[in-house]
Amino acid sequence: MGSIILGLKQERIEADLIAREKELEESGVAINVLLIKIDQEKEELKQSITANLSESVHPYIEKLEKTELNSRQKSLLNILAANLKGVTSPFMVKISLQYANLTPTEITVAKLIREGRPSKVISDLLNLSVNTVLFHRSNIRKKLGLGNQKVNLRGYLASLEE
């Protein structure tokens, strides 16, 4: 009698395990479907932002480029255009996620360094002293883990885009 009860309990346990395994498999499939849907929605959002920028912002930048601007205004307009194009770039994603401890000014300085602009030009564009730009460069190097290394900051920042 005891062995019959043990057999019935074991059958129930096995049946319960099989049912739970099936539930877990179904949950795994559902999670995979959700992940695919999230990736699709992210891509659609990226395309939507890019299209909106192309349709509603870039035409005005192009019109401004055709007007008479002084050299400072032209530089600022070029930076604006480059930053808008970079909104969905891998560099922006990486710099935002991996290096979230950078301040907004440090991110701006990092972008300008990546573009190859020297500290003097960066200081003129951002209305900062050259020493302030050098201070930001130093902070960027520290925060990126390049403190005492002889690594070209521009090259390193450019490699983040790849």
One Martini backbone bead per residue (centre of mass of N, CA, C, O) as a GRO file, in nm:
protein
  162
    1MET     BB    1   0.059   0.063  -0.022
    2GLY     BB    2   0.304   0.258   0.009
    3SER     BB    3   0.406   0.218  -0.286
    4ILE     BB    4   0.157   0.336  -0.423
    5ILE     BB    5   0.173   0.618  -0.300
    6LEU     BB    6   0.456   0.680  -0.400
    7GLY     BB    7   0.391   0.648  -0.700
    8LEU     BB    8   0.174   0.871  -0.713
    9LYS     BB    9   0.355   1.103  -0.618
   10GLN     BB   10   0.567   1.076  -0.839
   11GLU     BB   11   0.372   1.125  -1.076
   12ARG     BB   12   0.286   1.408  -0.984
   13ILE     BB   13   0.565   1.533  -0.984
   14GLU     BB   14   0.630   1.479  -1.282
   15ALA     BB   15   0.384   1.627  -1.397
   16ASP     BB   16   0.455   1.899  -1.266
   17LEU     BB   17   0.733   1.932  -1.401
   18ILE     BB   18   0.633   1.926  -1.692
   19ALA     BB   19   0.446   2.171  -1.668
   20ARG     BB   20   0.668   2.373  -1.579
   21GLU     BB   21   0.849   2.339  -1.823
   22LYS     BB   22   0.641   2.443  -2.026
   23GLU     BB   23   0.604   2.722  -1.899
   24LEU     BB   24   0.900   2.809  -1.932
   25GLU     BB   25   0.913   2.787  -2.237
   26GLU     BB   26   0.684   2.991  -2.291
   27SER     BB   27   0.822   3.225  -2.146
   28GLY     BB   28   1.073   3.234  -2.323
   29VAL     BB   29   0.923   3.297  -2.584
   30ALA     BB   30   0.790   3.558  -2.485
   31ILE     BB   31   1.052   3.709  -2.424
   32ASN     BB   32   1.169   3.699  -2.710
   33VAL     BB   33   0.939   3.855  -2.842
   34LEU     BB   34   0.974   4.113  -2.672
   35LEU     BB   35   1.267   4.174  -2.755
   36ILE     BB   36   1.209   4.207  -3.054
   37LYS     BB   37   1.002   4.436  -3.022
   38ILE     BB   38   1.190   4.637  -2.883
   39ASP     BB   39   1.396   4.656  -3.114
   40GLN     BB   40   1.195   4.759  -3.324
   41GLU     BB   41   1.107   5.016  -3.169
   42LYS     BB   42   1.386   5.145  -3.155
   43GLU     BB   43   1.428   5.166  -3.460
   44GLU     BB   44   1.175   5.337  -3.518
   45LEU     BB   45   1.257   5.575  -3.341
   46LYS     BB   46   1.519   5.641  -3.483
   47GLN     BB   47   1.388   5.693  -3.761
   48SER     BB   48   1.197   5.917  -3.666
   49ILE     BB   49   1.408   6.117  -3.570
   50THR     BB   50   1.564   6.138  -3.832
   51ALA     BB   51   1.326   6.234  -4.005
   52ASN     BB   52   1.255   6.487  -3.841
   53LEU     BB   53   1.526   6.625  -3.875
   54SER     BB   54   1.528   6.628  -4.188
   55GLU     BB   55   1.249   6.793  -4.215
   56SER     BB   56   1.266   7.027  -3.960
   57VAL     BB   57   1.591   7.117  -3.941
   58HIS     BB   58   1.796   7.095  -4.182
   59PRO     BB   59   1.678   7.315  -4.372
   60TYR     BB   60   1.757   7.553  -4.179
   61ILE     BB   61   2.056   7.504  -4.177
   62GLU     BB   62   2.096   7.539  -4.481
   63LYS     BB   63   1.996   7.830  -4.489
   64LEU     BB   64   2.206   7.946  -4.292
   65GLU     BB   65   2.461   7.863  -4.462
   66LYS     BB   66   2.370   8.082  -4.699
   67THR     BB   67   2.445   8.293  -4.513
   68GLU     BB   68   2.583   8.565  -4.352
   69LEU     BB   69   2.857   8.469  -4.155
   70ASN     BB   70   3.053   8.450  -3.917
   71SER     BB   71   3.292   8.243  -3.802
   72ARG     BB   72   3.151   8.174  -3.537
   73GLN     BB   73   2.871   8.107  -3.653
   74LYS     BB   74   2.969   7.883  -3.839
   75SER     BB   75   3.081   7.700  -3.620
   76LEU     BB   76   2.819   7.668  -3.459
   77LEU     BB   77   2.657   7.550  -3.695
   78ASN     BB   78   2.839   7.303  -3.738
   79ILE     BB   79   2.794   7.186  -3.458
   80LEU     BB   80   2.493   7.159  -3.471
   81ALA     BB   81   2.486   6.968  -3.714
   82ALA     BB   82   2.664   6.747  -3.592
   83ASN     BB   83   2.486   6.691  -3.340
   84LEU     BB   84   2.231   6.609  -3.491
   85LYS     BB   85   2.363   6.368  -3.640
   86GLY     BB   86   2.458   6.237  -3.349
   87VAL     BB   87   2.201   6.146  -3.196
   88THR     BB   88   2.214   5.831  -3.335
   89SER     BB   89   2.489   5.762  -3.268
   90PRO     BB   90   2.711   5.548  -3.125
   91PHE     BB   91   2.867   5.752  -2.964
   92MET     BB   92   2.632   5.862  -2.795
   93VAL     BB   93   2.554   5.600  -2.667
   94LYS     BB   94   2.828   5.534  -2.536
   95ILE     BB   95   2.878   5.801  -2.382
   96SER     BB   96   2.611   5.783  -2.217
   97LEU     BB   97   2.642   5.493  -2.091
   98GLN     BB   98   2.952   5.452  -2.015
   99TYR     BB   99   2.979   5.795  -1.950
  100ALA     BB  100   2.770   5.929  -1.732
  101ASN     BB  101   2.993   6.101  -1.558
  102LEU     BB  102   2.972   6.312  -1.758
  103THR     BB  103   2.939   6.617  -1.834
  104PRO     BB  104   2.799   6.818  -2.059
  105THR     BB  105   3.063   6.972  -2.118
  106GLU     BB  106   3.241   6.720  -2.158
  107ILE     BB  107   3.083   6.614  -2.398
  108THR     BB  108   3.128   6.857  -2.579
  109VAL     BB  109   3.435   6.847  -2.573
  110ALA     BB  110   3.460   6.556  -2.679
  111LYS     BB  111   3.334   6.611  -2.955
  112LEU     BB  112   3.544   6.826  -3.044
  113ILE     BB  113   3.787   6.645  -3.021
  114ARG     BB  114   3.688   6.427  -3.221
  115GLU     BB  115   3.688   6.655  -3.457
  116GLY     BB  116   3.984   6.812  -3.405
  117ARG     BB  117   3.974   7.034  -3.198
  118PRO     BB  118   4.131   7.268  -3.047
  119SER     BB  119   4.140   7.429  -2.749
  120LYS     BB  120   4.113   7.718  -2.862
  121VAL     BB  121   3.857   7.667  -3.027
  122ILE     BB  122   3.683   7.562  -2.798
  123SER     BB  123   3.697   7.817  -2.626
  124ASP     BB  124   3.560   8.002  -2.835
  125LEU     BB  125   3.292   7.840  -2.878
  126LEU     BB  126   3.232   7.822  -2.540
  127ASN     BB  127   3.337   8.058  -2.370
  128LEU     BB  128   3.631   7.970  -2.274
  129SER     BB  129   3.902   7.896  -2.134
  130VAL     BB  130   4.177   7.716  -2.195
  131ASN     BB  131   4.202   7.606  -1.904
  132THR     BB  132   3.918   7.486  -1.893
  133VAL     BB  133   3.957   7.288  -2.123
  134LEU     BB  134   4.197   7.140  -1.994
  135PHE     BB  135   4.037   7.049  -1.749
  136HIS     BB  136   3.830   6.880  -1.908
  137ARG     BB  137   4.030   6.692  -2.042
  138SER     BB  138   4.135   6.573  -1.779
  139ASN     BB  139   3.862   6.464  -1.678
  140ILE     BB  140   3.807   6.281  -1.916
  141ARG     BB  141   4.052   6.101  -1.886
  142LYS     BB  142   3.984   6.001  -1.602
  143LYS     BB  143   3.688   5.891  -1.664
  144LEU     BB  144   3.818   5.694  -1.901
  145GLY     BB  145   4.099   5.577  -1.787
  146LEU     BB  146   4.360   5.786  -1.899
  147GLY     BB  147   4.528   5.948  -1.708
  148ASN     BB  148   4.858   5.814  -1.738
  149GLN     BB  149   4.822   5.775  -2.036
  150LYS     BB  150   4.949   5.743  -2.379
  151VAL     BB  151   4.663   5.860  -2.511
  152ASN     BB  152   4.478   5.957  -2.766
  153LEU     BB  153   4.189   6.121  -2.727
  154ARG     BB  154   4.079   6.141  -3.012
  155GLY     BB  155   4.118   5.842  -3.088
  156TYR     BB  156   3.948   5.725  -2.862
  157LEU     BB  157   3.681   5.869  -2.931
  158ALA     BB  158   3.665   5.759  -3.222
  159SER     BB  159   3.648   5.452  -3.134
  160LEU     BB  160   3.354   5.471  -3.012
  161GLU     BB  161   3.204   5.489  -3.297
  162GLU     BB  162   3.271   5.184  -3.404
   0.00000   0.00000   0.00000
